[in-house]
Amino acid sequence: MDEKSLSHTSWNCKYHIVLVPKYRRKVIYGKLRKDIGKILRMLCDYKHVEIIEAHAMPDHIHMLVSIPPKLAVADFMGYLKGKNTLMIFERHANLKYKYGRRVFWAKGYYVNTVGGNEAKIRKYIQEQEFNDQMCDQLSFKEYEDPFKNVADFDDDDSPEVPTDSMRK
């Protein structure tokens, strides 16, 4: 087992974390993507949190991290999102026009304990972008106009409905 230790503690605390930009904007591209990655690595190093696996999608970030038990997950997430936002706006001053009050991340986040499924979650994070692209391709369905090659309908083509004069 991959356990770590503090002075009187052995621990193995791994979490799957998902961060989402405000309004789920697709802003994590190019230079911003690289800067966010550097900032996240630096902030995790400051708190002695190990990033096991991470992947940035256009509208969210998946991370598999090992957080020491002396650090609460909620406190770490507040620190990570808060400091990350300040550093992003410091490096990319033009974003202040798109994000008024220096709010980059959405209020919430997703956290799940990994337990014995580390390999599955690691694989999920690595293949997430490919899976999303495949699902997007499957959702594009070519619809054919059912009336495209059909001759114009005349009033005579409709079935005869008996009227009072026909019943006599």
C-alpha positions as CSV (number, residue, x, y, z in Angstrom):
1,M,0.0,0.0,0.0
2,D,1.2,3.5,-0.8
3,E,1.1,5.0,2.7
4,K,2.8,8.2,3.8
5,S,3.6,9.2,7.4
6,L,3.7,12.1,9.7
7,S,5.3,12.0,13.1
8,H,2.7,9.6,14.7
9,T,0.5,8.9,11.7
10,S,0.4,6.7,8.7
11,W,-2.0,7.9,6.0
12,N,-3.3,7.3,2.5
13,C,-5.8,10.1,1.7
14,K,-6.5,10.5,-2.0
15,Y,-9.2,12.6,-3.5
16,H,-10.7,13.1,-7.0
17,I,-11.4,16.8,-7.4
18,V,-13.2,18.7,-10.2
19,L,-13.0,22.5,-10.5
20,V,-15.3,24.4,-12.8
21,P,-15.0,28.0,-14.1
22,K,-17.9,30.3,-13.4
23,Y,-20.9,29.8,-15.7
24,R,-19.0,26.7,-17.0
25,R,-17.3,29.0,-19.5
26,K,-14.9,27.2,-21.9
27,V,-11.9,29.4,-21.1
28,I,-9.2,26.8,-20.2
29,Y,-7.3,27.0,-23.5
30,G,-3.8,27.7,-24.7
31,K,-1.7,29.9,-22.5
32,L,-4.3,30.1,-19.8
33,R,-4.3,26.3,-19.6
34,K,-0.6,26.2,-19.1
35,D,-0.6,29.0,-16.5
36,I,-3.4,27.4,-14.5
37,G,-1.5,24.1,-14.5
38,K,1.7,25.9,-13.2
39,I,-0.3,27.8,-10.6
40,L,-2.1,24.6,-9.3
41,R,1.2,22.7,-9.0
42,M,2.8,25.6,-7.2
43,L,-0.1,26.0,-4.7
44,C,-0.2,22.3,-4.1
45,D,3.5,22.2,-3.4
46,Y,3.1,25.0,-0.8
47,K,0.6,22.9,1.1
48,H,2.5,19.6,0.6
49,V,-0.3,18.2,-1.5
50,E,0.8,15.7,-4.2
51,I,-0.9,15.8,-7.6
52,I,-1.0,12.2,-8.7
53,E,-2.9,12.9,-12.0
54,A,-4.5,16.0,-13.5
55,H,-6.1,17.0,-16.8
56,A,-7.5,20.3,-17.9
57,M,-10.6,20.2,-20.1
58,P,-12.0,23.3,-21.9
59,D,-14.6,23.9,-19.2
60,H,-13.3,22.0,-16.1
61,I,-10.2,20.5,-14.4
62,H,-9.9,17.0,-13.0
63,M,-7.3,16.3,-10.3
64,L,-6.3,13.2,-8.4
65,V,-4.5,14.5,-5.3
66,S,-3.1,13.2,-2.0
67,I,-3.9,15.6,0.8
68,P,-2.4,15.2,4.3
69,P,-4.9,14.5,7.0
70,K,-3.8,17.6,9.0
71,L,-5.3,19.6,6.1
72,A,-9.1,19.6,5.7
73,V,-10.3,19.1,2.1
74,A,-12.7,22.1,2.4
75,D,-9.9,24.4,3.7
76,F,-7.6,23.2,0.9
77,M,-10.2,23.8,-1.8
78,G,-10.9,27.3,-0.5
79,Y,-7.2,28.1,-0.5
80,L,-6.7,26.5,-3.9
81,K,-9.6,28.3,-5.6
82,G,-9.0,31.7,-3.9
83,K,-5.2,31.9,-4.5
84,N,-5.5,30.5,-8.0
85,T,-8.0,33.2,-8.9
86,L,-5.8,36.0,-7.6
87,M,-2.8,34.6,-9.5
88,I,-4.7,34.1,-12.8
89,F,-6.0,37.7,-12.7
90,E,-2.5,39.0,-11.8
91,R,-1.0,37.2,-14.8
92,H,-3.9,37.8,-17.2
93,A,-5.1,41.3,-16.5
94,N,-7.4,41.3,-19.6
95,L,-9.7,38.8,-17.9
96,K,-11.0,41.4,-15.5
97,Y,-13.2,42.7,-18.3
98,K,-14.8,39.3,-18.8
99,Y,-15.0,38.4,-15.1
100,G,-16.1,41.5,-13.3
101,R,-15.4,41.0,-9.6
102,R,-12.4,38.7,-10.0
103,V,-14.4,35.6,-9.8
104,F,-13.0,32.9,-12.0
105,W,-14.2,29.6,-10.4
106,A,-17.8,28.6,-9.7
107,K,-18.9,28.5,-6.0
108,G,-18.9,24.7,-5.7
109,Y,-16.6,21.9,-6.5
110,Y,-16.7,18.1,-6.7
111,V,-14.7,16.0,-4.3
112,N,-14.7,12.2,-3.9
113,T,-12.5,9.9,-1.9
114,V,-10.6,7.5,-4.0
115,G,-10.4,4.5,-1.8
116,G,-9.2,1.4,-3.7
117,N,-10.1,2.7,-7.1
118,E,-7.1,4.8,-7.7
119,A,-6.2,3.1,-11.0
120,K,-9.7,3.5,-12.3
121,I,-9.9,7.1,-11.5
122,R,-6.4,7.8,-12.9
123,K,-7.5,6.1,-16.2
124,Y,-10.8,8.1,-16.1
125,I,-8.9,11.4,-15.8
126,Q,-6.4,10.4,-18.6
127,E,-9.2,9.4,-21.0
128,Q,-11.8,12.0,-20.1
129,E,-11.1,14.3,-23.0
130,F,-11.2,11.4,-25.5
131,N,-14.5,10.1,-24.0
132,D,-16.1,13.6,-24.1
133,Q,-15.1,13.9,-27.8
134,M,-16.5,10.5,-28.6
135,C,-19.8,11.3,-26.9
136,D,-20.0,14.6,-28.7
137,Q,-19.5,12.8,-32.1
138,L,-22.2,10.3,-31.2
139,S,-24.6,13.1,-30.3
140,F,-24.3,14.7,-33.8
141,K,-27.1,12.9,-35.6
142,E,-27.8,13.7,-39.2
143,Y,-31.5,14.2,-39.6
144,E,-33.0,13.8,-43.0
145,D,-36.1,15.8,-44.0
146,P,-38.9,13.2,-44.3
147,F,-40.7,15.4,-46.8
148,K,-37.7,16.1,-49.1
149,N,-38.5,13.7,-51.9
150,V,-42.2,13.3,-51.4
151,A,-44.5,14.6,-54.1
152,D,-46.8,17.4,-53.2
153,F,-49.9,16.3,-51.5
154,D,-53.2,17.3,-53.1
155,D,-56.5,17.6,-51.4
156,D,-57.6,14.5,-53.4
157,D,-54.9,12.4,-51.8
158,S,-56.5,12.5,-48.3
159,P,-58.9,9.7,-47.4
160,E,-62.5,10.3,-48.0
161,V,-64.4,11.4,-44.9
162,P,-68.1,10.6,-45.2
163,T,-70.3,13.7,-45.1
164,D,-74.0,14.0,-44.5
165,S,-74.8,14.1,-48.2
166,M,-72.8,10.8,-48.8
167,R,-74.8,8.9,-46.1
168,K,-78.2,9.2,-47.8
